[in-house]
Amino acid sequence: MRCYICGAPAKARCSRCGQPFCEKHISGGVCVLCREALCMRCGERFAVATCPYCGRIICENCSKQLNPVVRICLDCWDRIYGRGRASTPQ
């Protein structure tokens, strides 16, 4: 079994994607590729969008649909639209 990235002997399979990786490309059971695709807010689920305000990649659970093509992270949503500061977009 060879590492999916570099071809070195694989030490383990990624718990997210199932591909084999060497010890250089896997940590805590998650490969570097999957780790880069995880939500930057929760770190548990794969991201589906980038928040246009803070630039973090975010999953569906950590974001709100701002319009048909834009999602905003819950932190920015609370900062911009929460606590009565601004009206919620239509």
PyMOL Python script that loads the backbone (N, CA, C, O; Angstrom):
from pymol import cmd

cmd.read_pdbstr("""\
ATOM      1  N   MET A   1       0.855  -1.169   0.000  1.00  0.00           N
ATOM      2  CA  MET A   1       0.000   0.000   0.000  1.00  0.00           C
ATOM      3  C   MET A   1       0.906   1.239   0.000  1.00  0.00           C
ATOM      4  O   MET A   1       1.833   1.346   0.804  1.00  0.00           O
ATOM      5  N   ARG A   2       0.620   2.168  -0.916  1.00  0.00           N
ATOM      6  CA  ARG A   2       1.438   3.372  -1.105  1.00  0.00           C
ATOM      7  C   ARG A   2       0.639   4.633  -0.784  1.00  0.00           C
ATOM      8  O   ARG A   2      -0.580   4.676  -0.951  1.00  0.00           O
ATOM      9  N   CYS A   3       1.351   5.650  -0.323  1.00  0.00           N
ATOM     10  CA  CYS A   3       0.747   6.940  -0.006  1.00  0.00           C
ATOM     11  C   CYS A   3       0.089   7.535  -1.249  1.00  0.00           C
ATOM     12  O   CYS A   3       0.688   7.554  -2.324  1.00  0.00           O
ATOM     13  N   TYR A   4      -1.113   8.008  -1.103  1.00  0.00           N
ATOM     14  CA  TYR A   4      -1.894   8.599  -2.186  1.00  0.00           C
ATOM     15  C   TYR A   4      -1.213   9.841  -2.761  1.00  0.00           C
ATOM     16  O   TYR A   4      -1.408  10.162  -3.934  1.00  0.00           O
ATOM     17  N   ILE A   5      -0.417  10.543  -1.951  1.00  0.00           N
ATOM     18  CA  ILE A   5       0.238  11.780  -2.385  1.00  0.00           C
ATOM     19  C   ILE A   5       1.633  11.543  -2.953  1.00  0.00           C
ATOM     20  O   ILE A   5       1.924  11.952  -4.077  1.00  0.00           O
ATOM     21  N   CYS A   6       2.498  10.883  -2.178  1.00  0.00           N
ATOM     22  CA  CYS A   6       3.905  10.803  -2.572  1.00  0.00           C
ATOM     23  C   CYS A   6       4.383   9.423  -3.009  1.00  0.00           C
ATOM     24  O   CYS A   6       5.476   9.299  -3.563  1.00  0.00           O
ATOM     25  N   GLY A   7       3.597   8.401  -2.775  1.00  0.00           N
ATOM     26  CA  GLY A   7       3.987   7.057  -3.186  1.00  0.00           C
ATOM     27  C   GLY A   7       4.851   6.310  -2.190  1.00  0.00           C
ATOM     28  O   GLY A   7       5.225   5.163  -2.437  1.00  0.00           O
ATOM     29  N   ALA A   8       5.177   6.942  -1.059  1.00  0.00           N
ATOM     30  CA  ALA A   8       5.953   6.267  -0.008  1.00  0.00           C
ATOM     31  C   ALA A   8       5.084   5.191   0.628  1.00  0.00           C
ATOM     32  O   ALA A   8       3.864   5.207   0.462  1.00  0.00           O
ATOM     33  N   PRO A   9       5.687   4.262   1.349  1.00  0.00           N
ATOM     34  CA  PRO A   9       4.879   3.245   2.025  1.00  0.00           C
ATOM     35  C   PRO A   9       3.846   3.900   2.956  1.00  0.00           C
ATOM     36  O   PRO A   9       4.188   4.757   3.771  1.00  0.00           O
ATOM     37  N   ALA A  10       2.607   3.493   2.825  1.00  0.00           N
ATOM     38  CA  ALA A  10       1.530   4.071   3.632  1.00  0.00           C
ATOM     39  C   ALA A  10       1.508   3.458   5.019  1.00  0.00           C
ATOM     40  O   ALA A  10       1.765   2.266   5.190  1.00  0.00           O
ATOM     41  N   LYS A  11       1.198   4.286   6.010  1.00  0.00           N
ATOM     42  CA  LYS A  11       1.108   3.825   7.392  1.00  0.00           C
ATOM     43  C   LYS A  11      -0.336   3.633   7.836  1.00  0.00           C
ATOM     44  O   LYS A  11      -0.618   2.808   8.704  1.00  0.00           O
ATOM     45  N   ALA A  12      -1.255   4.401   7.236  1.00  0.00           N
ATOM     46  CA  ALA A  12      -2.659   4.331   7.649  1.00  0.00           C
ATOM     47  C   ALA A  12      -3.563   4.870   6.547  1.00  0.00           C
ATOM     48  O   ALA A  12      -3.108   5.504   5.596  1.00  0.00           O
ATOM     49  N   ARG A  13      -4.846   4.601   6.704  1.00  0.00           N
ATOM     50  CA  ARG A  13      -5.850   5.151   5.788  1.00  0.00           C
ATOM     51  C   ARG A  13      -6.536   6.325   6.479  1.00  0.00           C
ATOM     52  O   ARG A  13      -6.754   6.301   7.690  1.00  0.00           O
ATOM     53  N   CYS A  14      -6.868   7.334   5.715  1.00  0.00           N
ATOM     54  CA  CYS A  14      -7.571   8.504   6.233  1.00  0.00           C
ATOM     55  C   CYS A  14      -8.973   8.096   6.680  1.00  0.00           C
ATOM     56  O   CYS A  14      -9.670   7.374   5.967  1.00  0.00           O
ATOM     57  N   SER A  15      -9.378   8.555   7.844  1.00  0.00           N
ATOM     58  CA  SER A  15     -10.708   8.225   8.363  1.00  0.00           C
ATOM     59  C   SER A  15     -11.808   8.949   7.596  1.00  0.00           C
ATOM     60  O   SER A  15     -12.976   8.576   7.705  1.00  0.00           O
ATOM     61  N   ARG A  16     -11.462   9.971   6.826  1.00  0.00           N
ATOM     62  CA  ARG A  16     -12.455  10.737   6.061  1.00  0.00           C
ATOM     63  C   ARG A  16     -12.623  10.196   4.645  1.00  0.00           C
ATOM     64  O   ARG A  16     -13.737   9.891   4.219  1.00  0.00           O
ATOM     65  N   CYS A  17     -11.508  10.079   3.914  1.00  0.00           N
ATOM     66  CA  CYS A  17     -11.607   9.686   2.497  1.00  0.00           C
ATOM     67  C   CYS A  17     -11.255   8.224   2.243  1.00  0.00           C
ATOM     68  O   CYS A  17     -11.596   7.682   1.191  1.00  0.00           O
ATOM     69  N   GLY A  18     -10.577   7.581   3.193  1.00  0.00           N
ATOM     70  CA  GLY A  18     -10.244   6.172   3.062  1.00  0.00           C
ATOM     71  C   GLY A  18      -9.000   5.872   2.253  1.00  0.00           C
ATOM     72  O   GLY A  18      -8.637   4.706   2.096  1.00  0.00           O
ATOM     73  N   GLN A  19      -8.336   6.898   1.733  1.00  0.00           N
ATOM     74  CA  GLN A  19      -7.122   6.688   0.946  1.00  0.00           C
ATOM     75  C   GLN A  19      -5.936   6.399   1.867  1.00  0.00           C
ATOM     76  O   GLN A  19      -5.925   6.840   3.017  1.00  0.00           O
ATOM     77  N   PRO A  20      -4.931   5.656   1.369  1.00  0.00           N
ATOM     78  CA  PRO A  20      -3.738   5.372   2.174  1.00  0.00           C
ATOM     79  C   PRO A  20      -2.757   6.555   2.149  1.00  0.00           C
ATOM     80  O   PRO A  20      -2.601   7.222   1.126  1.00  0.00           O
ATOM     81  N   PHE A  21      -2.101   6.801   3.291  1.00  0.00           N
ATOM     82  CA  PHE A  21      -1.139   7.907   3.398  1.00  0.00           C
ATOM     83  C   PHE A  21       0.043   7.506   4.255  1.00  0.00           C
ATOM     84  O   PHE A  21      -0.084   6.686   5.165  1.00  0.00           O
ATOM     85  N   CYS A  22       1.200   8.093   3.958  1.00  0.00           N
ATOM     86  CA  CYS A  22       2.398   7.889   4.777  1.00  0.00           C
ATOM     87  C   CYS A  22       2.280   8.770   6.023  1.00  0.00           C
ATOM     88  O   CYS A  22       1.387   9.613   6.110  1.00  0.00           O
ATOM     89  N   GLU A  23       3.171   8.575   6.970  1.00  0.00           N
ATOM     90  CA  GLU A  23       3.078   9.322   8.225  1.00  0.00           C
ATOM     91  C   GLU A  23       3.308  10.827   8.025  1.00  0.00           C
ATOM     92  O   GLU A  23       2.899  11.627   8.866  1.00  0.00           O
ATOM     93  N   LYS A  24       3.948  11.215   6.934  1.00  0.00           N
ATOM     94  CA  LYS A  24       4.153  12.636   6.630  1.00  0.00           C
ATOM     95  C   LYS A  24       2.840  13.316   6.221  1.00  0.00           C
ATOM     96  O   LYS A  24       2.667  14.513   6.446  1.00  0.00           O
ATOM     97  N   HIS A  25       1.927  12.563   5.626  1.00  0.00           N
ATOM     98  CA  HIS A  25       0.701  13.139   5.080  1.00  0.00           C
ATOM     99  C   HIS A  25      -0.569  12.796   5.851  1.00  0.00           C
ATOM    100  O   HIS A  25      -1.674  13.049   5.372  1.00  0.00           O
ATOM    101  N   ILE A  26      -0.415  12.218   7.051  1.00  0.00           N
ATOM    102  CA  ILE A  26      -1.595  11.911   7.873  1.00  0.00           C
ATOM    103  C   ILE A  26      -1.280  12.234   9.328  1.00  0.00           C
ATOM    104  O   ILE A  26      -0.171  11.990   9.802  1.00  0.00           O
ATOM    105  N   SER A  27      -2.250  12.777  10.018  1.00  0.00           N
ATOM    106  CA  SER A  27      -2.073  13.121  11.431  1.00  0.00           C
ATOM    107  C   SER A  27      -3.424  12.990  12.121  1.00  0.00           C
ATOM    108  O   SER A  27      -4.428  13.514  11.638  1.00  0.00           O
ATOM    109  N   GLY A  28      -3.447  12.307  13.224  1.00  0.00           N
ATOM    110  CA  GLY A  28      -4.694  12.118  13.954  1.00  0.00           C
ATOM    111  C   GLY A  28      -5.745  11.372  13.158  1.00  0.00           C
ATOM    112  O   GLY A  28      -6.942  11.536  13.395  1.00  0.00           O
ATOM    113  N   GLY A  29      -5.306  10.553  12.217  1.00  0.00           N
ATOM    114  CA  GLY A  29      -6.224   9.761  11.424  1.00  0.00           C
ATOM    115  C   GLY A  29      -6.832  10.486  10.233  1.00  0.00           C
ATOM    116  O   GLY A  29      -7.635   9.906   9.502  1.00  0.00           O
ATOM    117  N   VAL A  30      -6.458  11.755  10.025  1.00  0.00           N
ATOM    118  CA  VAL A  30      -6.997  12.543   8.909  1.00  0.00           C
ATOM    119  C   VAL A  30      -5.843  13.007   8.030  1.00  0.00           C
ATOM    120  O   VAL A  30      -4.840  13.524   8.523  1.00  0.00           O
ATOM    121  N   CYS A  31      -5.998  12.814   6.712  1.00  0.00           N
ATOM    122  CA  CYS A  31      -4.931  13.201   5.790  1.00  0.00           C
ATOM    123  C   CYS A  31      -4.880  14.720   5.606  1.00  0.00           C
ATOM    124  O   CYS A  31      -5.831  15.426   5.945  1.00  0.00           O
ATOM    125  N   VAL A  32      -3.776  15.211   5.073  1.00  0.00           N
ATOM    126  CA  VAL A  32      -3.613  16.650   4.870  1.00  0.00           C
ATOM    127  C   VAL A  32      -4.627  17.195   3.870  1.00  0.00           C
ATOM    128  O   VAL A  32      -5.037  18.350   3.981  1.00  0.00           O
ATOM    129  N   LEU A  33      -5.036  16.392   2.907  1.00  0.00           N
ATOM    130  CA  LEU A  33      -6.017  16.856   1.917  1.00  0.00           C
ATOM    131  C   LEU A  33      -7.386  17.083   2.562  1.00  0.00           C
ATOM    132  O   LEU A  33      -8.011  18.121   2.345  1.00  0.00           O
ATOM    133  N   CYS A  34      -7.841  16.128   3.342  1.00  0.00           N
ATOM    134  CA  CYS A  34      -9.133  16.276   4.008  1.00  0.00           C
ATOM    135  C   CYS A  34      -9.080  17.376   5.065  1.00  0.00           C
ATOM    136  O   CYS A  34     -10.042  18.126   5.228  1.00  0.00           O
ATOM    137  N   ARG A  35      -7.963  17.475   5.782  1.00  0.00           N
ATOM    138  CA  ARG A  35      -7.827  18.496   6.811  1.00  0.00           C
ATOM    139  C   ARG A  35      -7.981  19.896   6.212  1.00  0.00           C
ATOM    140  O   ARG A  35      -8.579  20.777   6.830  1.00  0.00           O
ATOM    141  N   GLU A  36      -7.447  20.093   5.024  1.00  0.00           N
ATOM    142  CA  GLU A  36      -7.550  21.389   4.347  1.00  0.00           C
ATOM    143  C   GLU A  36      -8.970  21.702   3.893  1.00  0.00           C
ATOM    144  O   GLU A  36      -9.306  22.863   3.661  1.00  0.00           O
ATOM    145  N   ALA A  37      -9.803  20.674   3.765  1.00  0.00           N
ATOM    146  CA  ALA A  37     -11.180  20.857   3.294  1.00  0.00           C
ATOM    147  C   ALA A  37     -12.194  20.925   4.432  1.00  0.00           C
ATOM    148  O   ALA A  37     -13.388  21.088   4.184  1.00  0.00           O
ATOM    149  N   LEU A  38     -11.733  20.801   5.683  1.00  0.00           N
ATOM    150  CA  LEU A  38     -12.655  20.849   6.815  1.00  0.00           C
ATOM    151  C   LEU A  38     -13.050  22.284   7.141  1.00  0.00           C
ATOM    152  O   LEU A  38     -12.270  23.218   6.956  1.00  0.00           O
ATOM    153  N   CYS A  39     -14.256  22.438   7.622  1.00  0.00           N
ATOM    154  CA  CYS A  39     -14.789  23.732   8.035  1.00  0.00           C
ATOM    155  C   CYS A  39     -13.829  24.389   9.022  1.00  0.00           C
ATOM    156  O   CYS A  39     -13.371  23.751   9.970  1.00  0.00           O
ATOM    157  N   MET A  40     -13.532  25.654   8.797  1.00  0.00           N
ATOM    158  CA  MET A  40     -12.608  26.379   9.667  1.00  0.00           C
ATOM    159  C   MET A  40     -13.284  26.874  10.942  1.00  0.00           C
ATOM    160  O   MET A  40     -12.624  27.427  11.822  1.00  0.00           O
ATOM    161  N   ARG A  41     -14.582  26.681  11.044  1.00  0.00           N
ATOM    162  CA  ARG A  41     -15.302  27.090  12.258  1.00  0.00           C
ATOM    163  C   ARG A  41     -15.433  25.914  13.224  1.00  0.00           C
ATOM    164  O   ARG A  41     -15.117  26.053  14.405  1.00  0.00           O
ATOM    165  N   CYS A  42     -15.893  24.759  12.739  1.00  0.00           N
ATOM    166  CA  CYS A  42     -16.091  23.601  13.617  1.00  0.00           C
ATOM    167  C   CYS A  42     -14.963  22.574  13.507  1.00  0.00           C
ATOM    168  O   CYS A  42     -14.671  21.866  14.470  1.00  0.00           O
ATOM    169  N   GLY A  43     -14.329  22.493  12.332  1.00  0.00           N
ATOM    170  CA  GLY A  43     -13.258  21.525  12.129  1.00  0.00           C
ATOM    171  C   GLY A  43     -13.713  20.086  12.045  1.00  0.00           C
ATOM    172  O   GLY A  43     -12.889  19.174  12.113  1.00  0.00           O
ATOM    173  N   GLU A  44     -15.009  19.862  11.897  1.00  0.00           N
ATOM    174  CA  GLU A  44     -15.546  18.510  11.902  1.00  0.00           C
ATOM    175  C   GLU A  44     -16.134  18.066  10.568  1.00  0.00           C
ATOM    176  O   GLU A  44     -16.013  16.899  10.193  1.00  0.00           O
ATOM    177  N   ARG A  45     -16.762  18.979   9.858  1.00  0.00           N
ATOM    178  CA  ARG A  45     -17.435  18.629   8.609  1.00  0.00           C
ATOM    179  C   ARG A  45     -16.733  19.302   7.437  1.00  0.00           C
ATOM    180  O   ARG A  45     -16.018  20.289   7.608  1.00  0.00           O
ATOM    181  N   PHE A  46     -16.947  18.750   6.236  1.00  0.00           N
ATOM    182  CA  PHE A  46     -16.349  19.340   5.045  1.00  0.00           C
ATOM    183  C   PHE A  46     -17.018  20.671   4.717  1.00  0.00           C
ATOM    184  O   PHE A  46     -18.230  20.825   4.868  1.00  0.00           O
ATOM    185  N   ALA A  47     -16.223  21.613   4.273  1.00  0.00           N
ATOM    186  CA  ALA A  47     -16.728  22.935   3.905  1.00  0.00           C
ATOM    187  C   ALA A  47     -17.509  22.877   2.601  1.00  0.00           C
ATOM    188  O   ALA A  47     -17.227  22.060   1.724  1.00  0.00           O
ATOM    189  N   VAL A  48     -18.497  23.762   2.488  1.00  0.00           N
ATOM    190  CA  VAL A  48     -19.307  23.858   1.271  1.00  0.00           C
ATOM    191  C   VAL A  48     -19.218  25.250   0.646  1.00  0.00           C
ATOM    192  O   VAL A  48     -19.661  25.454  -0.484  1.00  0.00           O
ATOM    193  N   ALA A  49     -18.643  26.210   1.384  1.00  0.00           N
ATOM    194  CA  ALA A  49     -18.592  27.589   0.891  1.00  0.00           C
ATOM    195  C   ALA A  49     -17.487  28.353   1.606  1.00  0.00           C
ATOM    196  O   ALA A  49     -16.895  27.868   2.570  1.00  0.00           O
ATOM    197  N   THR A  50     -17.225  29.550   1.115  1.00  0.00           N
ATOM    198  CA  THR A  50     -16.300  30.482   1.755  1.00  0.00           C
ATOM    199  C   THR A  50     -17.094  31.696   2.190  1.00  0.00           C
ATOM    200  O   THR A  50     -17.830  32.273   1.389  1.00  0.00           O
ATOM    201  N   CYS A  51     -16.958  32.093   3.441  1.00  0.00           N
ATOM    202  CA  CYS A  51     -17.670  33.268   3.939  1.00  0.00           C
ATOM    203  C   CYS A  51     -17.104  34.507   3.231  1.00  0.00           C
ATOM    204  O   CYS A  51     -15.892  34.718   3.249  1.00  0.00           O
ATOM    205  N   PRO A  52     -17.956  35.325   2.613  1.00  0.00           N
ATOM    206  CA  PRO A  52     -17.474  36.502   1.893  1.00  0.00           C
ATOM    207  C   PRO A  52     -16.949  37.597   2.814  1.00  0.00           C
ATOM    208  O   PRO A  52     -16.291  38.525   2.344  1.00  0.00           O
ATOM    209  N   TYR A  53     -17.224  37.513   4.111  1.00  0.00           N
ATOM    210  CA  TYR A  53     -16.791  38.542   5.048  1.00  0.00           C
ATOM    211  C   TYR A  53     -15.453  38.233   5.714  1.00  0.00           C
ATOM    212  O   TYR A  53     -14.569  39.089   5.762  1.00  0.00           O
ATOM    213  N   CYS A  54     -15.302  37.009   6.227  1.00  0.00           N
ATOM    214  CA  CYS A  54     -14.053  36.673   6.935  1.00  0.00           C
ATOM    215  C   CYS A  54     -13.114  35.801   6.113  1.00  0.00           C
ATOM    216  O   CYS A  54     -11.931  35.692   6.436  1.00  0.00           O
ATOM    217  N   GLY A  55     -13.631  35.171   5.039  1.00  0.00           N
ATOM    218  CA  GLY A  55     -12.794  34.363   4.161  1.00  0.00           C
ATOM    219  C   GLY A  55     -12.576  32.929   4.605  1.00  0.00           C
ATOM    220  O   GLY A  55     -11.860  32.180   3.940  1.00  0.00           O
ATOM    221  N   ARG A  56     -13.185  32.527   5.726  1.00  0.00           N
ATOM    222  CA  ARG A  56     -13.024  31.145   6.184  1.00  0.00           C
ATOM    223  C   ARG A  56     -13.897  30.216   5.348  1.00  0.00           C
ATOM    224  O   ARG A  56     -14.971  30.601   4.887  1.00  0.00           O
ATOM    225  N   ILE A  57     -13.412  28.969   5.157  1.00  0.00           N
ATOM    226  CA  ILE A  57     -14.252  27.961   4.517  1.00  0.00           C
ATOM    227  C   ILE A  57     -15.157  27.389   5.605  1.00  0.00           C
ATOM    228  O   ILE A  57     -14.721  27.148   6.731  1.00  0.00           O
ATOM    229  N   ILE A  58     -16.434  27.175   5.248  1.00  0.00           N
ATOM    230  CA  ILE A  58     -17.441  26.838   6.241  1.00  0.00           C
ATOM    231  C   ILE A  58     -18.349  25.709   5.761  1.00  0.00           C
ATOM    232  O   ILE A  58     -18.604  25.562   4.565  1.00  0.00           O
ATOM    233  N   CYS A  59     -18.830  24.918   6.713  1.00  0.00           N
ATOM    234  CA  CYS A  59     -19.761  23.838   6.389  1.00  0.00           C
ATOM    235  C   CYS A  59     -21.194  24.371   6.422  1.00  0.00           C
ATOM    236  O   CYS A  59     -21.436  25.519   6.796  1.00  0.00           O
ATOM    237  N   GLU A  60     -22.116  23.534   6.033  1.00  0.00           N
ATOM    238  CA  GLU A  60     -23.521  23.924   5.997  1.00  0.00           C
ATOM    239  C   GLU A  60     -24.058  24.245   7.389  1.00  0.00           C
ATOM    240  O   GLU A  60     -24.845  25.178   7.548  1.00  0.00           O
ATOM    241  N   ASN A  61     -23.638  23.478   8.400  1.00  0.00           N
ATOM    242  CA  ASN A  61     -24.138  23.690   9.764  1.00  0.00           C
ATOM    243  C   ASN A  61     -23.603  24.951  10.419  1.00  0.00           C
ATOM    244  O   ASN A  61     -24.238  25.493  11.324  1.00  0.00           O
ATOM    245  N   CYS A  62     -22.454  25.423   9.981  1.00  0.00           N
ATOM    246  CA  CYS A  62     -21.826  26.609  10.576  1.00  0.00           C
ATOM    247  C   CYS A  62     -22.067  27.867   9.753  1.00  0.00           C
ATOM    248  O   CYS A  62     -21.341  28.851   9.890  1.00  0.00           O
ATOM    249  N   SER A  63     -23.084  27.837   8.901  1.00  0.00           N
ATOM    250  CA  SER A  63     -23.345  28.976   8.030  1.00  0.00           C
ATOM    251  C   SER A  63     -24.833  29.151   7.781  1.00  0.00           C
ATOM    252  O   SER A  63     -25.644  28.272   8.070  1.00  0.00           O
ATOM    253  N   LYS A  64     -25.164  30.314   7.238  1.00  0.00           N
ATOM    254  CA  LYS A  64     -26.541  30.605   6.818  1.00  0.00           C
ATOM    255  C   LYS A  64     -26.501  31.006   5.356  1.00  0.00           C
ATOM    256  O   LYS A  64     -25.524  31.580   4.875  1.00  0.00           O
ATOM    257  N   GLN A  65     -27.585  30.691   4.660  1.00  0.00           N
ATOM    258  CA  GLN A  65     -27.710  31.048   3.247  1.00  0.00           C
ATOM    259  C   GLN A  65     -28.058  32.529   3.179  1.00  0.00           C
ATOM    260  O   GLN A  65     -29.131  32.932   3.628  1.00  0.00           O
ATOM    261  N   LEU A  66     -27.168  33.341   2.626  1.00  0.00           N
ATOM    262  CA  LEU A  66     -27.410  34.777   2.523  1.00  0.00           C
ATOM    263  C   LEU A  66     -28.283  35.099   1.309  1.00  0.00           C
ATOM    264  O   LEU A  66     -29.168  35.952   1.373  1.00  0.00           O
ATOM    265  N   ASN A  67     -28.017  34.403   0.207  1.00  0.00           N
ATOM    266  CA  ASN A  67     -28.832  34.487  -1.004  1.00  0.00           C
ATOM    267  C   ASN A  67     -28.645  33.170  -1.735  1.00  0.00           C
ATOM    268  O   ASN A  67     -27.938  32.304  -1.219  1.00  0.00           O
ATOM    269  N   PRO A  68     -29.233  32.966  -2.902  1.00  0.00           N
ATOM    270  CA  PRO A  68     -29.142  31.646  -3.545  1.00  0.00           C
ATOM    271  C   PRO A  68     -27.722  31.126  -3.812  1.00  0.00           C
ATOM    272  O   PRO A  68     -27.540  29.919  -3.976  1.00  0.00           O
ATOM    273  N   VAL A  69     -26.726  31.997  -3.859  1.00  0.00           N
ATOM    274  CA  VAL A  69     -25.372  31.523  -4.171  1.00  0.00           C
ATOM    275  C   VAL A  69     -24.331  31.850  -3.099  1.00  0.00           C
ATOM    276  O   VAL A  69     -23.170  31.467  -3.245  1.00  0.00           O
ATOM    277  N   VAL A  70     -24.710  32.540  -2.037  1.00  0.00           N
ATOM    278  CA  VAL A  70     -23.738  32.965  -1.017  1.00  0.00           C
ATOM    279  C   VAL A  70     -24.156  32.465   0.360  1.00  0.00           C
ATOM    280  O   VAL A  70     -25.308  32.604   0.770  1.00  0.00           O
ATOM    281  N   ARG A  71     -23.180  31.876   1.070  1.00  0.00           N
ATOM    282  CA  ARG A  71     -23.366  31.484   2.464  1.00  0.00           C
ATOM    283  C   ARG A  71     -22.472  32.367   3.315  1.00  0.00           C
ATOM    284  O   ARG A  71     -21.402  32.778   2.866  1.00  0.00           O
ATOM    285  N   ILE A  72     -22.890  32.664   4.527  1.00  0.00           N
ATOM    286  CA  ILE A  72     -22.131  33.485   5.464  1.00  0.00           C
ATOM    287  C   ILE A  72     -21.950  32.685   6.751  1.00  0.00           C
ATOM    288  O   ILE A  72     -22.878  32.003   7.187  1.00  0.00           O
ATOM    289  N   CYS A  73     -20.766  32.758   7.365  1.00  0.00           N
ATOM    290  CA  CYS A  73     -20.542  31.986   8.588  1.00  0.00           C
ATOM    291  C   CYS A  73     -21.393  32.561   9.717  1.00  0.00           C
ATOM    292  O   CYS A  73     -21.754  33.738   9.696  1.00  0.00           O
ATOM    293  N   LEU A  74     -21.706  31.732  10.692  1.00  0.00           N
ATOM    294  CA  LEU A  74     -22.572  32.148  11.790  1.00  0.00           C
ATOM    295  C   LEU A  74     -21.951  33.271  12.616  1.00  0.00           C
ATOM    296  O   LEU A  74     -22.673  34.103  13.165  1.00  0.00           O
ATOM    297  N   ASP A  75     -20.627  33.304  12.708  1.00  0.00           N
ATOM    298  CA  ASP A  75     -19.963  34.374  13.461  1.00  0.00           C
ATOM    299  C   ASP A  75     -20.182  35.720  12.786  1.00  0.00           C
ATOM    300  O   ASP A  75     -20.525  36.698  13.450  1.00  0.00           O
ATOM    301  N   CYS A  76     -19.987  35.780  11.474  1.00  0.00           N
ATOM    302  CA  CYS A  76     -20.208  37.025  10.739  1.00  0.00           C
ATOM    303  C   CYS A  76     -21.696  37.377  10.723  1.00  0.00           C
ATOM    304  O   CYS A  76     -22.058  38.550  10.817  1.00  0.00           O
ATOM    305  N   TRP A  77     -22.555  36.366  10.604  1.00  0.00           N
ATOM    306  CA  TRP A  77     -23.996  36.605  10.639  1.00  0.00           C
ATOM    307  C   TRP A  77     -24.375  37.303  11.950  1.00  0.00           C
ATOM    308  O   TRP A  77     -25.092  38.303  11.943  1.00  0.00           O
ATOM    309  N   ASP A  78     -23.888  36.769  13.066  1.00  0.00           N
ATOM    310  CA  ASP A  78     -24.182  37.371  14.375  1.00  0.00           C
ATOM    311  C   ASP A  78     -23.606  38.778  14.480  1.00  0.00           C
ATOM    312  O   ASP A  78     -24.247  39.672  15.031  1.00  0.00           O
ATOM    313  N   ARG A  79     -22.413  38.975  13.960  1.00  0.00           N
ATOM    314  CA  ARG A  79     -21.755  40.284  14.028  1.00  0.00           C
ATOM    315  C   ARG A  79     -22.493  41.323  13.181  1.00  0.00           C
ATOM    316  O   ARG A  79     -22.649  42.470  13.600  1.00  0.00           O
ATOM    317  N   ILE A  80     -22.946  40.922  11.994  1.00  0.00           N
ATOM    318  CA  ILE A  80     -23.566  41.863  11.063  1.00  0.00           C
ATOM    319  C   ILE A  80     -25.072  41.994  11.267  1.00  0.00           C
ATOM    320  O   ILE A  80     -25.598  43.105  11.314  1.00  0.00           O
ATOM    321  N   TYR A  81     -25.769  40.859  11.390  1.00  0.00           N
ATOM    322  CA  TYR A  81     -27.227  40.866  11.435  1.00  0.00           C
ATOM    323  C   TYR A  81     -27.799  40.568  12.801  1.00  0.00           C
ATOM    324  O   TYR A  81     -28.983  40.810  13.036  1.00  0.00           O
ATOM    325  N   GLY A  82     -27.003  40.057  13.693  1.00  0.00           N
ATOM    326  CA  GLY A  82     -27.489  39.688  15.012  1.00  0.00           C
ATOM    327  C   GLY A  82     -27.582  40.865  15.957  1.00  0.00           C
ATOM    328  O   GLY A  82     -27.086  41.953  15.666  1.00  0.00           O
ATOM    329  N   ARG A  83     -28.216  40.641  17.078  1.00  0.00           N
ATOM    330  CA  ARG A  83     -28.315  41.601  18.157  1.00  0.00           C
ATOM    331  C   ARG A  83     -28.923  42.936  17.733  1.00  0.00           C
ATOM    332  O   ARG A  83     -28.610  43.974  18.316  1.00  0.00           O
ATOM    333  N   GLY A  84     -29.796  42.912  16.714  1.00  0.00           N
ATOM    334  CA  GLY A  84     -30.534  44.103  16.313  1.00  0.00           C
ATOM    335  C   GLY A  84     -29.714  45.209  15.657  1.00  0.00           C
ATOM    336  O   GLY A  84     -30.185  46.342  15.564  1.00  0.00           O
ATOM    337  N   ARG A  85     -28.499  44.907  15.200  1.00  0.00           N
ATOM    338  CA  ARG A  85     -27.659  45.941  14.587  1.00  0.00           C
ATOM    339  C   ARG A  85     -28.084  46.326  13.193  1.00  0.00           C
ATOM    340  O   ARG A  85     -28.045  47.498  12.819  1.00  0.00           O
ATOM    341  N   ALA A  86     -28.485  45.349  12.437  1.00  0.00           N
ATOM    342  CA  ALA A  86     -28.891  45.602  11.046  1.00  0.00           C
ATOM    343  C   ALA A  86     -30.070  44.707  10.723  1.00  0.00           C
ATOM    344  O   ALA A  86     -30.286  43.685  11.376  1.00  0.00           O
ATOM    345  N   SER A  87     -30.816  45.088   9.732  1.00  0.00           N
ATOM    346  CA  SER A  87     -31.954  44.256   9.347  1.00  0.00           C
ATOM    347  C   SER A  87     -31.452  43.033   8.603  1.00  0.00           C
ATOM    348  O   SER A  87     -30.471  43.103   7.863  1.00  0.00           O
ATOM    349  N   THR A  88     -32.121  41.929   8.802  1.00  0.00           N
ATOM    350  CA  THR A  88     -31.789  40.680   8.122  1.00  0.00           C
ATOM    351  C   THR A  88     -32.101  40.832   6.647  1.00  0.00           C
ATOM    352  O   THR A  88     -33.165  41.344   6.299  1.00  0.00           O
ATOM    353  N   PRO A  89     -31.195  40.397   5.756  1.00  0.00           N
ATOM    354  CA  PRO A  89     -31.442  40.525   4.319  1.00  0.00           C
ATOM    355  C   PRO A  89     -32.657  39.731   3.880  1.00  0.00           C
ATOM    356  O   PRO A  89     -32.981  38.698   4.467  1.00  0.00           O
ATOM    357  N   GLN A  90     -33.311  40.205   2.870  1.00  0.00           N
ATOM    358  CA  GLN A  90     -34.500  39.543   2.324  1.00  0.00           C
ATOM    359  C   GLN A  90     -34.116  38.549   1.285  1.00  0.00           C
ATOM    360  O   GLN A  90     -34.983  37.890   0.710  1.00  0.00           O
TER     361      GLN A  90
END
""", "prot")
cmd.dss("prot")
cmd.show_as("cartoon", "prot")
cmd.util.cbc("prot")
cmd.orient("prot")
